[in-house]
C-alpha cells in the first residue's frame, strides 16, 4: 500500500509531538505531584496542630472542671481515699492517670496509677498548683518507665482555701503519638512535637526520642533550617538534603504553651512515592501509545491525509487534566471527616474531596457555591442550629473572618449523625493574606460530646443516692427566687431519724444503706411530681408541683413506703418531714417557705424523739459539761501523724508552747519548751513517742494514761493525759482520742 507524502509527514510530526508531549507531561506531572505533596503535608500539619491544640485545651478545661466538681462534693479538707475520689471521673476524662497531691506535698496515687504515695513538694505542678495556678508541665523520660508524661494541674479548693493539687497525666506514648501517626495520604510523614525550648515531647519516629533537645544539633543544616522557620513563624514547607537526596519539612506553631509541631518527609519515603507515581504514569503512557497506534492504523488504512493539529492538542490536554484529577483524588484526606470540599472563592467552584452518598446526591456543581452550601446546611443541620450555621457558612463574609487565620470552627447538631464540628481551613491566600482557596470539612464528634455531657451531668447528682445534689438544689432555688411562684408549688424538708446512732453502732455502711433507703422512698413517692435533692448527710429537700389532693395522696404513699422499708443491715427507717404548700399563704417568699418547712420538720423530729423517750437536749448538755472538764480533747490519726482539735483553749495554739501541725512534734516540743516539770520530761517523752503509742495500741490495749506535772507560770499543776482507741481501731484505721485534765494546782 502506497502512502501519500502528506500522510508520512503528518505521521512523523505526530510521533515527534507525542514524544515531546510525553516528556513535557512527565516533567509537569512530576512538578504537580511535588506541589501536591507540599500542599498535602502543609494542610495535614495545620490539621494535626489544630487537633493537638484542641486536645491540650480540652485537657486543661477537664482538669479544672474535675476540680470544681470535687470542690462541690468535698465534706472536709482531707482526702484519704483518692480511688473513691476519682471513681466517677476516670472513664469520662481525657487523662491516662488522675492523681491528687495533698497540701503537705504528699502525692497520693489513684486506682489507675497503682503506685505508692511519695513527696512531690519539689515538683513544678505542686508548687505552681498551691499558688492557685492552672497549667501544664512535662516530665521527660520518667524514671523506671522511660516514658514522657505531660501533667495538667490545677488547685483543689475547700472552703475557699487550697487543700491540694489535682493532676491529670497524659502518657505521650499511649495518647499523643497516636495522634501524630501519618493519616491516609500518599506520602509517609513523621511528626515531632516540641516544647518552647525545642525539646521533643512526642514523636511518631523511633529515630527521634522524646526528651531530645533539638537545639543541641543547631550546627546541622537541616536543624538550622527548622530553627529558622520556628523563629520566623514560617509555616511554608522547605526542602533539605540528606546524602545527596532531597526531603521535605514544615513547622507549625501552637498557641498553647508555645509548642511547635514539625512534619518531616524523609528522602527515601519521598523518592519511594515519586517512584510509585512514575510507575503508575507508565501505565497511562502505554495506554496513550495503544490508542495512538490504533488511531494511526485506522488513518493509514483509510488513507486519511488530514490530521488536524488542534484536535491532537485538545486530546492531549484532556488526558493531562484527567490524570491531574486522579492525582488530586489520591491525596484526599483521611476517613475522619464526614465531608470535605475544596472551595475556590474567586472562581466560585467546588472540588469534592470526600462526601457521603446522601450529600453527593444533592450537590449540583452547576449551581453557585452559595446555593450548594445553603442546600447542604438545610439538609443536614437541625432547626435549632440552622441560623447559626448559615451565618458561619456565609461565603460572602468568609474571607474577612478567615483573614490571618489558619482555621475557624463551629459545633452544631446534625439531623442524622449527632454533633458535628464544621471548619474552614485556609489553603491559599492573595498578596493581602485574604484567603481565596479554602477547605471545608465536617467531622462527627458525637462520642466526644457524650463524654463531655456525662462529665457535666455528674456535677448535679449525688454520688451515693443518685438524687440531685446541693449544687443542683441551690441553682433551682435561685431560679425559683427569680421568677413568680405558681400556686401548686410544694416545698418539703426531710431529715433521717437516728442516722448518727446507726453510724456509731452499726458502722457507716449501715448508715449509707439508711440514706439510700430514704432516697428510694422519696423518689418512689415524689419523683413524678418534681425534684428530690440530697443536700447533706441526712438532709433532703423536695420541690414539687401538685394540688392539695394529690399531695395528701403521695404523702400517704411516702409514709407507707417508709414504714414497709427494711434493709440488710438496718431493720427500720424513720423520716421526719415538714411540708409547706405555697397556696397556704401566697404572700410568702422562697426563704420564708424554706424556713417554715424546716420548722415543721424539726417539730416532727422532736415529736418523734419525745415518743421514743429520748432527751436529745439532755444528751447534748451532758456532752458539753463533759467537754468543759478537759483542757484538751484531740482526735489523732497515729498512722498519718495528724490530729483534729475537738476542745482546746486558743492560748494553747502557741509555738512557744510547742504547738505544731504534726502531733508527734507537738507532743515532743511541748515537753522541751519547759511546759513539763524537769523530773517528768524523760518519762513524758518516752510514753508520748508516736512509735511507742502505735505499738501500745497494736497490742490490743484499750486505755492509756500518764500523770505528769505541768508548769503554769509560777505554779505547778498535776495533769492526767488519757488516750482511748476508736471503736473500729485497726492497722488501717489508727484513730485514737486524747483527753487532758488538770487534777490539782500546787
Helices and strands as residue ranges (DSSP letters): H 5-73, H 82-86, E 97-102, E 106-108, E 118-119, H 124-129, E 135-139, E 149-158, E 161-171, H 176-180, E 190-194, E 200-203, G 214-217, H 221-232, E 238-242, E 245-254, G 256-258, E 259-265, H 267-301, H 309-330, E 339-344, E 349-355, H 357-360, H 369-380, H 383-392, H 395-402, E 407-413, E 419-429, E 435-444, H 446-457, G 458-460, H 470-482, E 489-496, H 499-506, H 508-526, G 527-529, E 530-534, E 539-545, H 548-564, E 575-581, G 582-584, H 590-611, H 616-628, E 632-637, E 642-648, G 650-652, G 655-657, H 663-670, I 671-675, G 678-680, H 681-687, H 690-698, E 704-712, E 715-725, E 735-745
